[in-house]
Amino acid sequence: MDALRREFEYALKSLETITERAIPARFLAVEENSSYGGHAIPPGFIISGFQTDKHYVVYEEHRKLVVYLFERFKALGGNIPRLLRELLHEGFHFPEFTIENPPHLALPHVQGVGYFISTRRALVSILTNRAYIGHYIFTKHAKTTMRFDEKKQKRVRVKGKPEASYVNERAHDAIMDYDLFVWCYEKITGYTLDGIPVEVRPERRYGTQTNALLDGLITSRGNPVYAVAAKAAYVAREYDHDLNTTTLTAPIDLVDTIVGQVMDSVVMQKTLNGNGALAQRIRAVQQEVKQRATNFQAKLAVIDNGIRGWELDKQSSRDTGNKAGLDEANKQLVILASQRAAVVEEMERASKDDAVLAECADLMERVRAGWTCLECDHQRRLAKLVILKADLREAAPHILCLTLALGVPISRKLAIYFYRARGSHPAWTDAENAILRQFYPDADRRIVMEHLLTRTWESAIMQAGAILHLVRTTRQNTSTIPDNMTYADQLVLQELGVPMSEARRKATWPQVHDITSQAQSGELVHQRLFFLRRHTRNPVQFNNQVTDSAIQS
């Protein structure tokens, strides 16, 4: 027993030596010498050096294959699934190292053959690894913990959260063209190397097209929303730094029908009352565009006269050898040329907007017969004119909220709530499993639902029985929530004043609420200014003192 105790004491002292001396020494070597910190290295490199001065060195046999991956990825337009299928089909692999003491690669290894890329995560980790442009990044993590995995039915190691990172941008030689790497990195992550989000542009669609009314107008909490024809739904995807995605879907037919009802009843009838106010406002803007085009003609004539005058001064200064005069003439000619190009561009835009506004005025006359009487293309064109902003979010698992900001002359903000039968289905978390273990066996059903805000009772039964193997010993139930709805649904319905028994009735939806008064101060004024900017291309800079009377003038 004493010998065993001494063994434990020796092991404890060894751990203390590692944690208190060896690990801090390694971190110090990384920070001061950019030394290799001891981890799996990316393909294309080997480790060279001794003790506290180890660095990446290019391994030529693997470097060629890494460059091929990047070039092929760009040739495929950034299509990761297609590239991965090609690699699996061709049996792509990094060959065995021909050196002594080969480094560790975090890839599946077949003895005598090499290292294979078999998963998307492995491919993404290579295409986004900054080591290929000469960067060395070492991240210090918190202490590793252990937890019990319900699915694997065993204890698993959980890596600690990152506490500090060390970055050296000139730690070793780069093996990849910088521009090519940046293109691949931004294409996959959606961020620049500095962590700034990249502007996402809708990709060109091939094959089946969709006539979604809000395509190009709608967003979801600032994220782009795409009309996906294959799913017949609006889809919003949000990516985090770990490339995990959160997806929100809403049927295109349902959303477009609701927007049509709102445009038909609330906007065209209750707001305008058949007086053609929107058509009048469009005609007023059209007259403003024509007047602005006339002003541009006069301004262009003044600029042309100035150019001719400075051309004469330039020639005179050149003949007399006046260097100061020649420099001033060249400076003024550059300024006038820039001003002339801007005026010409504004004139071309005004000419195009004049035709567009004329068409919209004609559409407003026809919309009096009803929104559904317009053709699909005309509906989309009018929606882009009237709707300044559309935002779709999930108010509850089965209830979505569409916020519409409407421009002149309506100048209103509407929140439209509608019901969907199939709600979101996120994976169960450890915290939710802990709640089930605590309350499911013997607690009132109402208590369980209140703690699991976004879970239905049907989902709770499946998770508790099939996954956690829990048995419910009581039938106590003071809840009024149906089996296929959640407590979060009930809270939203209470706010809307809709009885739970009426939630699944089609006639109950949509619920339209005017939230104009809740908009931030000056928001609608700036929305009107945005309308004028978008349809008149007015180059004048507006300030915060603009009023409604100033807009009308």
PANU-740148 format. One record per residue (C-alpha): residue in three letters; x, y, z. Coordinates in Angstrom, 3 decimals, decimal comma, padded with zeros to 6 digits. Each point is the difference from the previous one (the first is absolute). Layout:
N
('ala' (X Y Z)) ...
//
This chain:
553
('met' (000,000 000,000 000,000)) ('asp' (002,872 002,363 000,858)) ('ala' (001,645 -000,765 -003,336)) ('leu' (-003,231 000,821 -001,835)) ('arg' (-000,296 003,262 001,907)) ('arg' (003,553 000,934 -000,997)) ('glu' (-000,824 -000,769 -003,631)) ('phe' (-002,989 002,373 000,160)) ('glu' (002,128 002,712 001,574)) ('tyr' (002,634 -000,387 -002,711)) ('ala' (-002,676 000,203 -002,714)) ('leu' (-001,444 003,148 001,600)) ('lys' (003,424 001,671 000,083)) ('ser' (000,528 -000,918 -003,665)) ('leu' (-003,317 001,627 -000,952)) ('glu' (000,898 003,109 001,966)) ('thr' (003,344 000,195 -001,815)) ('ile' (-001,784 -000,227 -003,345)) ('thr' (-002,744 002,523 000,799)) ('glu' (002,141 002,505 001,932)) ('arg' (003,259 -000,128 -001,987)) ('ala' (-000,125 -001,882 -003,293)) ('ile' (-003,227 001,472 -001,383)) ('pro' (000,851 003,634 000,946)) ('ala' (003,427 -000,511 -001,548)) ('arg' (-001,610 -001,195 -003,223)) ('phe' (-002,284 003,073 -000,118)) ('leu' (003,030 002,250 000,573)) ('ala' (001,872 -001,671 -002,886)) ('val' (-003,004 000,496 -002,274)) ('glu' (-000,323 003,692 000,866)) ('glu' (003,694 000,897 -000,184)) ('asn' (001,329 -002,241 -002,783)) ('ser' (-003,189 -000,889 -001,926)) ('ser' (000,984 -003,559 000,818)) ('tyr' (-002,186 -002,964 -000,890)) ('gly' (-002,324 -000,604 002,960)) ('gly' (-000,596 -003,716 -000,429)) ('his' (-003,129 -000,940 -001,941)) ('ala' (-001,088 -001,632 -003,253)) ('ile' (001,523 001,875 -002,930)) ('pro' (-001,748 000,839 -003,291)) ('pro' (000,949 -001,991 -003,122)) ('gly' (002,840 001,607 -001,949)) ('phe' (002,328 000,563 002,946)) ('ile' (002,417 -001,850 002,250)) ('ile' (001,612 001,118 003,262)) ('ser' (003,643 001,117 000,063)) ('gly' (002,115 001,162 002,935)) ('phe' (000,709 -000,990 003,588)) ('gln' (-001,317 000,736 003,482)) ('thr' (-001,583 003,482 000,116)) ('asp' (000,780 000,932 -003,600)) ('lys' (-002,154 -002,212 -002,208)) ('his' (-001,698 001,294 -003,136)) ('tyr' (-002,004 -001,115 -003,028)) ('val' (002,029 -000,939 -003,085)) ('val' (-001,580 -000,608 -003,411)) ('tyr' (-000,286 -003,661 -001,013)) ('glu' (000,029 000,121 -003,791)) ('glu' (-001,832 -003,281 -000,737)) ('his' (-003,018 001,114 002,022)) ('arg' (000,239 003,679 -001,005)) ('lys' (-000,884 -000,748 -003,624)) ('leu' (-003,145 -001,842 001,090)) ('val' (-001,069 002,815 002,329)) ('val' (000,335 002,535 -002,821)) ('tyr' (-002,077 -002,295 -002,209)) ('leu' (-002,805 -000,041 002,617)) ('phe' (-000,197 003,790 000,087)) ('glu' (000,135 000,402 -003,776)) ('arg' (-002,611 -002,710 -000,556)) ('phe' (-002,277 001,524 002,647)) ('lys' (000,044 003,348 -001,805)) ('ala' (-000,456 -001,673 -003,407)) ('leu' (-003,195 -001,605 001,350)) ('gly' (-001,309 003,383 001,126)) ('gly' (000,415 -000,747 003,704)) ('asn' (-002,112 -003,176 -000,035)) ('ile' (001,200 -002,054 002,978)) ('pro' (-002,337 -003,022 -000,448)) ('arg' (001,013 -000,406 -003,640)) ('leu' (003,711 000,262 000,813)) ('leu' (-000,343 -002,543 002,812)) ('arg' (-001,795 -002,447 -002,302)) ('glu' (002,785 000,349 -002,555)) ('leu' (002,681 -000,675 002,606)) ('leu' (-001,799 -003,086 001,302)) ('his' (-000,635 -001,315 -003,512)) ('glu' (003,623 000,486 -001,094)) ('gly' (001,437 -001,345 003,248)) ('phe' (001,887 003,241 000,643)) ('his' (002,541 -000,318 002,830)) ('phe' (003,238 001,416 001,321)) ('pro' (002,748 -002,628 -000,391)) ('glu' (002,037 -001,386 002,865)) ('phe' (002,850 002,108 001,375)) ('thr' (003,455 -001,019 -001,171)) ('ile' (001,780 001,483 003,025)) ('glu' (000,809 -001,407 003,392)) ('asn' (-002,355 000,848 002,873)) ('pro' (-002,871 001,247 -002,192)) ('pro' (-002,339 002,578 001,589)) ('his' (-003,604 -000,708 000,975)) ('leu' (-002,754 000,929 -002,482)) ('ala' (-003,575 000,042 001,243)) ('leu' (-001,227 -002,011 -003,010)) ('pro' (-000,960 -003,673 -000,420)) ('his' (003,217 -001,930 -000,583)) ('val' (000,381 -003,180 -002,030)) ('gln' (003,356 -001,638 000,705)) ('gly' (002,160 -000,133 -003,116)) ('val' (-002,398 002,180 -002,018)) ('gly' (-000,411 003,413 001,616)) ('tyr' (-002,463 002,465 001,526)) ('phe' (-003,556 000,384 -001,362)) ('ile' (-002,553 002,836 000,078)) ('ser' (-003,288 -001,717 000,781)) ('thr' (-002,201 002,670 001,613)) ('arg' (-001,186 003,524 -000,733)) ('arg' (001,483 001,270 003,260)) ('ala' (003,453 -001,263 -000,981)) ('leu' (-000,205 001,687 -003,407)) ('val' (-001,228 003,270 001,496)) ('ser' (002,775 -000,014 002,607)) ('ile' (002,603 -000,207 -002,773)) ('leu' (-001,574 002,683 -002,216)) ('thr' (-000,249 002,443 002,939)) ('asn' (003,338 -000,673 001,709)) ('arg' (002,021 003,221 000,157)) ('ala' (003,255 -001,943 000,317)) ('tyr' (000,048 -000,173 -003,810)) ('ile' (000,620 003,777 -000,253)) ('gly' (002,721 000,013 002,661)) ('his' (-002,122 000,591 003,117)) ('tyr' (000,503 -001,976 003,191)) ('ile' (-002,946 000,042 002,419)) ('phe' (000,201 -001,618 003,410)) ('thr' (-003,056 000,069 002,267)) ('lys' (000,103 -000,652 003,716)) ('his' (-003,089 -001,833 001,274)) ('ala' (-001,502 -000,430 003,435)) ('lys' (000,336 -003,286 001,841)) ('thr' (-001,563 -003,007 -001,708)) ('thr' (-003,065 -001,487 001,714)) ('met' (-001,878 -003,298 -000,213)) ('arg' (-003,712 -000,530 -000,493)) ('phe' (-002,341 -002,910 -000,625)) ('asp' (-001,269 -000,253 -003,588)) ('glu' (-003,597 -001,249 -000,115)) ('lys' (000,200 -001,343 -003,552)) ('lys' (003,383 -001,723 000,317)) ('gln' (-000,772 -001,121 003,557)) ('lys' (003,508 000,746 001,184)) ('arg' (002,141 002,763 001,431)) ('val' (001,519 002,327 -002,605)) ('arg' (002,640 002,684 000,199)) ('val' (-001,163 003,613 -000,516)) ('lys' (002,607 002,491 -001,147)) ('gly' (000,206 003,160 002,075)) ('lys' (-001,028 003,398 -001,352)) ('pro' (002,733 002,113 -001,634)) ('glu' (001,571 002,468 002,410)) ('ala' (002,734 001,690 -002,053)) ('ser' (001,418 -000,180 -003,520)) ('tyr' (003,460 000,781 -001,348)) ('val' (000,339 000,993 -003,659)) ('asn' (003,236 000,456 -001,955)) ('glu' (-000,532 000,970 -003,648)) ('arg' (003,628 -000,663 -000,996)) ('ala' (000,752 -003,199 001,852)) ('his' (001,026 -002,069 -003,053)) ('asp' (-000,020 -000,064 -003,797)) ('ala' (-003,390 000,134 -001,735)) ('ile' (-000,884 -002,741 -002,452)) ('met' (-003,189 001,547 -001,383)) ('asp' (-000,720 003,090 -002,087)) ('tyr' (-001,476 002,595 002,382)) ('asp' (-002,864 001,123 -002,270)) ('leu' (-001,046 -003,589 -000,708)) ('phe' (-000,040 -000,866 003,694)) ('val' (-002,023 003,116 000,891)) ('trp' (-002,565 -000,856 -002,692)) ('cys' (-000,439 -003,543 001,372)) ('tyr' (-000,036 001,146 003,632)) ('glu' (-002,676 002,653 -000,555)) ('lys' (-002,053 -002,326 -002,182)) ('ile' (-000,176 -002,642 002,749)) ('thr' (-000,158 002,034 003,218)) ('gly' (-001,744 003,176 -001,160)) ('tyr' (002,610 002,055 001,873)) ('thr' (003,228 001,758 -000,939)) ('leu' (003,270 -000,921 001,696)) ('asp' (-000,643 002,903 002,406)) ('gly' (-003,397 -001,433 001,014)) ('ile' (-002,114 002,514 -001,941)) ('pro' (-003,157 -001,481 -001,590)) ('val' (000,152 -000,192 -003,782)) ('glu' (-002,895 001,462 -001,952)) ('val' (-002,086 -002,966 -001,154)) ('arg' (-001,420 000,221 -003,489)) ('pro' (-002,770 -002,327 -001,207)) ('glu' (001,482 -002,737 -002,130)) ('arg' (-001,131 -000,460 -003,575)) ('arg' (-002,642 -002,701 -000,204)) ('tyr' (-000,085 -002,710 -002,624)) ('gly' (-002,894 -002,187 -001,020)) ('thr' (-003,377 000,579 001,657)) ('gln' (-000,809 003,639 000,731)) ('thr' (-002,441 001,410 002,540)) ('asn' (-002,326 002,981 -000,214)) ('ala' (000,262 000,840 003,696)) ('leu' (-001,511 003,411 000,728)) ('leu' (002,594 001,049 002,593)) ('asp' (003,067 -001,488 -001,689)) ('gly' (002,810 002,500 000,513)) ('leu' (-002,000 002,089 002,499)) ('ile' (-000,296 -002,223 003,055)) ('thr' (002,588 -000,535 002,740)) ('ser' (000,066 -001,814 003,347)) ('arg' (001,628 001,925 002,850)) ('gly' (002,420 001,516 -002,473)) ('asn' (000,797 -003,309 -001,746)) ('pro' (-000,905 -000,500 -003,681)) ('val' (-003,071 -002,086 -000,816)) ('tyr' (-000,102 -001,977 -003,241)) ('ala' (-003,003 -001,300 -001,897)) ('val' (000,949 -003,654 -000,581)) ('ala' (-002,038 -001,562 -002,814)) ('ala' (000,856 -003,600 000,953)) ('lys' (-001,533 000,479 003,465)) ('ala' (-002,658 002,520 -001,109)) ('ala' (000,992 002,014 003,057)) ('tyr' (001,799 003,074 001,171)) ('val' (003,188 -001,186 001,702)) ('ala' (002,278 002,001 002,292)) ('arg' (003,346 -001,434 001,041)) ('glu' (002,257 001,412 002,679)) ('tyr' (003,586 -001,254 000,327)) ('asp' (002,117 000,303 003,120)) ('his' (003,801 -000,197 000,224)) ('asp' (-000,178 -003,795 000,417)) ('leu' (-001,938 -000,304 -003,284)) ('asn' (-003,117 -001,157 001,843)) ('thr' (-003,262 001,150 -001,586)) ('thr' (-003,373 001,114 001,278)) ('thr' (-002,755 -000,266 -002,603)) ('leu' (-003,386 001,747 -000,130)) ('thr' (-002,476 -001,098 -002,677)) ('ala' (-003,423 001,324 -000,963)) ('pro' (-002,140 -001,163 -002,977)) ('ile' (000,095 002,456 -002,895)) ('asp' (-003,705 -000,396 -000,783)) ('leu' (-000,976 000,695 003,605)) ('val' (002,155 003,120 000,389)) ('asp' (-000,910 001,440 -003,426)) ('thr' (-003,715 -000,586 000,583)) ('ile' (000,185 001,803 003,342)) ('val' (001,880 002,938 -001,528)) ('gly' (-002,616 000,156 -002,773)) ('gln' (-002,824 000,110 002,544)) ('val' (001,708 002,807 001,876)) ('met' (000,701 001,996 -003,162)) ('asp' (-003,571 -000,522 -001,169)) ('ser' (-001,920 000,716 003,210)) ('val' (002,141 002,051 002,370)) ('val' (002,056 002,024 -002,469)) ('met' (-002,225 000,522 -003,013)) ('gln' (-003,417 000,290 001,673)) ('lys' (000,238 001,077 003,643)) ('thr' (002,966 002,345 -000,445)) ('leu' (-000,575 001,490 -003,434)) ('asn' (-003,811 -000,266 -000,020)) ('gly' (000,008 -000,042 -003,759)) ('asn' (001,314 003,590 -000,303)) ('gly' (003,073 -000,951 -002,032)) ('ala' (002,396 001,633 002,442)) ('leu' (002,854 -002,309 -000,873)) ('ala' (-000,473 000,591 -003,728)) ('gln' (-000,025 003,746 000,639)) ('arg' (003,192 -000,241 002,001)) ('ile' (001,665 -002,014 -002,765)) ('arg' (-000,992 002,629 -002,557)) ('ala' (001,394 002,711 002,284)) ('val' (003,312 -001,849 000,235)) ('gln' (-000,061 -000,431 -003,759)) ('gln' (-000,378 003,740 -000,479)) ('glu' (002,844 000,516 002,432)) ('val' (002,180 -002,355 -002,061)) ('lys' (-000,758 001,953 -003,192)) ('gln' (000,783 003,285 001,729)) ('arg' (003,236 -001,429 001,297)) ('ala' (000,943 -001,134 -003,529)) ('thr' (-000,470 003,592 -001,199)) ('asn' (002,213 001,262 002,803)) ('phe' (002,631 -002,556 -000,977)) ('gln' (000,010 001,387 -003,550)) ('ala' (000,663 003,503 001,296)) ('lys' (002,686 -001,229 002,373)) ('leu' (001,663 -001,923 -002,817)) ('ala' (000,150 003,153 -002,145)) ('val' (001,705 001,911 002,824)) ('ile' (002,587 -002,781 000,467)) ('asp' (000,735 -000,110 -003,759)) ('asn' (000,603 003,760 -000,035)) ('gly' (002,395 -000,376 002,947)) ('ile' (001,902 -002,786 -001,769)) ('arg' (000,428 002,123 -003,118)) ('gly' (001,290 002,925 002,077)) ('trp' (002,566 -002,071 001,877)) ('glu' (001,132 -001,612 -003,260)) ('leu' (000,853 003,485 -001,282)) ('asp' (001,846 000,823 003,242)) ('lys' (001,924 -003,263 -000,266)) ('gln' (001,102 000,782 -003,546)) ('ser' (000,992 003,541 000,989)) ('ser' (002,025 -001,208 003,011)) ('arg' (001,787 -002,549 -002,155)) ('asp' (000,933 002,670 -002,573)) ('thr' (001,300 002,457 002,635)) ('gly' (001,741 -002,640 002,109)) ('asn' (-002,183 000,747 003,064)) ('lys' (000,381 -003,261 001,934)) ('ala' (-002,238 001,094 002,925)) ('gly' (-002,792 000,991 -002,399)) ('leu' (000,369 -003,272 -001,910)) ('asp' (-000,276 -002,027 003,204)) ('glu' (-003,093 001,922 001,115)) ('ala' (-001,648 -000,463 -003,415)) ('asn' (000,631 -003,751 000,076)) ('lys' (-001,410 -000,205 003,546)) ('gln' (-003,206 001,846 -000,928)) ('leu' (-000,475 -002,046 -003,175)) ('val' (000,161 -003,218 002,012)) ('ile' (-002,637 001,313 002,437)) ('leu' (-002,306 001,162 -002,809)) ('ala' (000,351 -003,301 -001,867)) ('ser' (-001,040 -001,879 003,123)) ('gln' (-002,985 002,316 000,519)) ('arg' (-001,053 -000,387 -003,634)) ('ala' (000,117 -003,805 000,201)) ('ala' (-002,180 000,099 003,141)) ('val' (-002,572 002,292 -001,652)) ('val' (-000,179 -002,184 -003,122)) ('glu' (-000,537 -003,075 002,170)) ('glu' (-002,817 001,744 001,894)) ('met' (-001,635 001,009 -003,283)) ('glu' (000,025 -003,610 -001,221)) ('arg' (-001,516 -001,230 003,263)) ('ala' (-002,698 002,669 -000,088)) ('ser' (-000,921 -001,052 -003,535)) ('lys' (-000,370 -003,642 001,071)) ('asp' (-001,954 000,889 003,161)) ('asp' (-002,424 002,095 -002,022)) ('ala' (-001,045 -003,089 -001,986)) ('val' (-000,205 -002,171 003,136)) ('leu' (-002,163 002,493 001,891)) ('ala' (-002,322 000,356 -002,975)) ('glu' (-000,557 -003,754 000,028)) ('cys' (-000,623 -000,025 003,777)) ('ala' (-002,584 002,779 -000,338)) ('asp' (-001,823 -002,165 -002,536)) ('leu' (000,166 -002,976 002,391)) ('met' (-001,567 002,031 002,785)) ('glu' (-002,997 000,716 -002,208)) ('arg' (-000,455 -003,711 -000,675)) ('val' (000,472 -001,134 003,590)) ('arg' (-003,309 001,572 000,988)) ('ala' (-001,707 -003,036 -001,505)) ('gly' (001,826 -002,214 002,501)) ('trp' (003,507 -001,248 000,681)) ('thr' (-000,698 -003,423 -001,502)) ('cys' (-001,024 001,616 -003,295)) ('leu' (003,588 001,046 -000,648)) ('glu' (002,408 -002,289 -001,801)) ('cys' (002,811 -001,533 002,047)) ('asp' (002,705 002,215 -001,532)) ('his' (-002,080 003,102 000,668)) ('gln' (-000,581 -001,073 003,610)) ('arg' (003,729 -000,385 000,565)) ('arg' (000,742 003,345 -001,639)) ('leu' (-002,556 001,822 002,131)) ('ala' (001,159 -001,795 003,152)) ('lys' (003,555 001,216 -000,583)) ('leu' (-001,341 003,541 -000,313)) ('val' (-002,210 -000,015 003,097)) ('ile' (001,868 -002,356 002,390)) ('leu' (003,178 001,599 001,288)) ('lys' (000,971 -002,861 002,308)) ('ala' (-001,333 -003,469 000,831)) ('asp' (001,348 -002,008 002,931)) ('leu' (-001,019 -003,563 000,877)) ('arg' (000,668 -001,488 003,422)) ('glu' (-001,208 -002,811 002,208)) ('ala' (-002,184 001,335 002,823)) ('ala' (-000,654 -003,546 001,241)) ('pro' (000,595 -003,479 -001,452)) ('his' (-003,387 000,021 -001,785)) ('ile' (-000,523 003,770 -000,425)) ('leu' (001,993 002,201 -002,379)) ('cys' (000,060 003,784 -000,074)) ('leu' (000,423 001,956 -003,242)) ('thr' (000,786 003,690 000,510)) ('leu' (-000,722 002,288 -002,957)) ('ala' (001,223 003,605 -000,200)) ('leu' (-002,152 001,773 -002,604)) ('gly' (001,117 003,181 -001,750)) ('val' (-001,810 003,108 -001,199)) ('pro' (-002,800 000,887 000,172)) ('ile' (-000,904 -002,830 002,398)) ('ser' (002,964 000,484 002,347)) ('arg' (-000,993 -002,814 002,327)) ('lys' (001,688 -002,945 001,654)) ('leu' (-002,005 -003,204 000,332)) ('ala' (000,683 -003,172 001,984)) ('ile' (-001,760 -002,987 -001,575)) ('tyr' (-000,240 -003,217 002,023)) ('phe' (-000,949 -003,293 -001,631)) ('tyr' (-000,109 -003,665 000,971)) ('arg' (001,942 -002,913 -001,461)) ('ala' (-000,902 -003,600 000,780)) ('arg' (003,578 -001,316 -000,041)) ('gly' (002,208 001,905 002,396)) ('ser' (003,753 -000,010 000,448)) ('his' (001,740 -003,183 001,211)) ('pro' (003,349 000,886 001,620)) ('ala' (002,062 -002,739 001,632)) ('trp' (-000,537 -000,601 003,708)) ('thr' (002,588 001,643 002,245)) ('asp' (001,564 -001,336 003,185)) ('ala' (-001,862 002,645 002,016)) ('glu' (-003,348 -001,159 -001,393)) ('asn' (000,848 -003,625 000,749)) ('ala' (000,816 000,997 003,577)) ('ile' (-003,413 001,682 000,311)) ('leu' (-001,707 -003,165 -001,235)) ('arg' (001,845 -002,129 002,554)) ('gln' (-001,012 002,356 002,783)) ('phe' (-003,659 000,686 -000,786)) ('tyr' (-001,319 -002,582 -002,499)) ('pro' (-000,444 -003,031 002,324)) ('asp' (-002,301 001,524 002,657)) ('ala' (-000,607 003,733 -000,668)) ('asp' (-003,150 001,633 -001,336)) ('arg' (-000,037 000,129 -003,798)) ('arg' (-000,416 003,794 000,171)) ('ile' (003,272 000,325 001,927)) ('val' (001,854 -002,121 -002,546)) ('met' (-001,339 002,104 -002,899)) ('glu' (000,872 003,286 001,712)) ('his' (003,612 -001,114 000,418)) ('leu' (000,186 -001,297 -003,604)) ('leu' (-001,189 003,178 -001,737)) ('thr' (000,476 -001,113 -003,610)) ('arg' (-000,849 -003,720 000,293)) ('thr' (-003,349 -001,672 -000,608)) ('trp' (-001,302 -002,661 002,363)) ('glu' (000,225 -002,558 -002,816)) ('ser' (003,704 000,810 -000,439)) ('ala' (000,597 -000,186 003,755)) ('ile' (-001,592 -003,468 000,189)) ('met' (002,164 -001,279 -002,871)) ('gln' (003,216 001,403 001,462)) ('ala' (-000,730 -001,191 003,545)) ('gly' (-001,043 -003,506 -001,016)) ('ala' (002,108 -000,915 -003,011)) ('ile' (003,240 001,844 000,867)) ('leu' (000,113 000,545 003,775)) ('his' (-002,027 -003,100 000,948)) ('leu' (-002,082 001,895 002,556)) ('val' (-003,353 -001,233 001,326)) ('arg' (-002,784 002,434 000,937)) ('thr' (-001,706 -000,977 003,266)) ('thr' (-002,784 002,620 000,061)) ('arg' (-002,783 001,272 -002,248)) ('gln' (-000,328 003,395 001,656)) ('asn' (-000,721 002,620 -002,650)) ('thr' (-001,235 003,540 000,638)) ('ser' (001,253 001,267 -003,357)) ('thr' (-002,275 001,098 -002,850)) ('ile' (002,685 -000,344 -002,689)) ('pro' (-000,732 -002,588 -002,723)) ('asp' (002,462 -002,848 -000,463)) ('asn' (001,347 001,472 -003,264)) ('met' (000,610 003,577 001,205)) ('thr' (002,511 001,595 002,357)) ('tyr' (-000,096 002,299 003,007)) ('ala' (001,704 002,695 -002,138)) ('asp' (-002,905 -000,275 -002,475)) ('gln' (-002,425 000,568 002,865)) ('leu' (001,836 003,130 001,158)) ('val' (-000,083 001,525 -003,486)) ('leu' (-003,680 -000,867 -000,433)) ('gln' (-000,794 001,714 003,292)) ('glu' (001,793 003,139 -001,174)) ('leu' (-001,986 -000,069 -003,245)) ('gly' (-003,281 -000,645 001,813)) ('val' (-000,635 -003,255 -001,871)) ('pro' (-001,566 -002,914 001,988)) ('met' (002,017 -003,208 -000,089)) ('ser' (-003,024 -001,857 -001,404)) ('glu' (-000,038 002,328 -003,045)) ('ala' (003,727 -000,207 -000,740)) ('arg' (-000,226 -002,723 -002,637)) ('arg' (-002,982 001,485 -001,830)) ('lys' (000,833 001,449 -003,390)) ('ala' (-002,398 002,916 000,419)) ('thr' (001,916 001,225 003,059)) ('trp' (003,071 000,975 -001,994)) ('pro' (001,650 002,281 -000,907)) ('gln' (000,018 002,328 002,995)) ('val' (000,997 003,490 -001,192)) ('his' (001,222 002,567 002,536)) ('asp' (000,945 003,597 -000,755)) ('ile' (003,294 000,695 001,798)) ('thr' (000,690 003,380 -001,585)) ('ser' (-000,107 001,695 003,404)) ('gln' (002,607 -002,458 001,289)) ('ala' (002,479 000,937 -002,747)) ('gln' (003,025 001,999 001,007)) ('ser' (-000,219 003,774 -000,155)) ('gly' (000,509 001,263 -003,528)) ('glu' (-000,014 -003,518 -001,498)) ('leu' (-002,930 000,578 -002,351)) ('val' (001,404 003,341 -001,112)) ('his' (003,252 -001,689 -000,956)) ('gln' (-001,969 -002,753 -001,733)) ('arg' (-001,601 002,689 -002,166)) ('leu' (003,393 001,443 -000,706)) ('phe' (001,153 -003,487 -000,989)) ('phe' (-002,952 -000,167 -002,409)) ('leu' (001,046 003,276 -001,593)) ('arg' (003,629 -001,083 -000,214)) ('arg' (-000,929 -003,333 -001,565)) ('his' (-002,383 001,416 -002,606)) ('thr' (001,510 003,415 -000,736)) ('arg' (003,711 -000,698 000,687)) ('asn' (000,156 003,415 001,717)) ('pro' (003,684 000,826 000,647)) ('val' (-000,833 002,577 002,694)) ('gln' (001,175 -000,981 003,510)) ('phe' (-002,913 -000,032 002,479)) ('asn' (000,482 000,903 003,657)) ('asn' (-001,971 -000,903 003,117)) ('gln' (-002,046 003,233 -000,127)) ('val' (-002,075 -001,050 -003,030)) ('thr' (-003,752 000,232 000,632)) ('asp' (-003,132 -001,176 -001,799)) ('ser' (-000,543 003,479 -001,432)) ('ala' (003,531 -000,007 -001,377)) ('ile' (-000,662 -003,338 -001,673)) ('gln' (-003,180 001,272 -001,650)) ('ser' (001,881 003,028 -001,313)) 
//
